[in-house]
């Protein structure tokens, strides 16, 4: 299973009223390509937030079949959305839900589920909330600060401390001098050096005009059809 299970969603954009795509009310689309052969593996399609502050993410194969769905609900801090993820390929369920002061993590496959409650969760970043965390701390990050935060890992029924920092464009594997030269680049990696030996970093590219996530490079939140982890580059576009 994946070491880090999250996909980006653009919270600020989704909060804007009246944004809708021409198809199924999608407002953000991400195309995920294999880092091995640049083959399109899937697309992730985000709806706008509804009146209940809920958004849906559909994961769609290159052939157009939806094989997984995630629902995000933003009721509290923008970096702490509750979510429920379901993958029809292996009947996997992953979720993080607040029950009072408890954060309940759930993971299961084929009907068998395990849960764990985390009480110390006031500042924990959850799933797509990492994008809001970067936006909220933008000024600190571009000023050179390294920020550490706890990140929920429902598929491991645990959490991990991560560190995010800005890096120079040339240091990022997703930098392209001919495209997006004004983008800001960040790297997320385990805060503890020992853990960094076992997990590759996540590299991100943002357009500073609006602080929109444009490119993701690292371990996908989805396994492949055989259940193996896959590394991807995701290109984002905004359908407003």
PEGIKA-V942253 format. One line per field, one symbol per residue. phi: phi as a letter, one per 30 degrees, with the letter a starting at -180 (. if undefined). burial: b if it has 24 or more other C-alpha atoms within 12 Angstrom, else e. A space follows every 10 residues. Layout:
# PEGIKA-V942253
phi->???
burial->???
This chain:
# PEGIKA-V942253
phi->.ddbcabdbc dddddddida ddbhidcbbc cccdddbidd cabcccdddc dchcbccccb dedjcdcabb ccbcccddcb ddabcbcddb hdbbabbdbi dccccbbabh icbbbbcbdd becddbhddd ddddddcedd dddjdcccad bdbedchabb dcbcadbded dcdcdbdcbi dcdccbbcbe dceddddcbd dccbbbdddj hcdcabbldd dcdddcicdb cbccccbccc
burial->bbbbbbbbbb bbbbbeeebb eeeebbbbbb bbbbeeeeeb bbbbbbbbbb eebbbbbbbb beeeeebbbb bbbbeeebbb bbbbbbbeee ebbbbbbbee eebbbbbbee eeeebbbbee bebbbbbbbb bbbbbebbee bbeeebbbbb bbbbbbbbbb bbbbbbbebe ebbbbeeeee eebbbbbbbb beeeeeeeeb bbbbbbbeee bbbbbbbbbb bbbbeeeeeb bbbbbbbbee
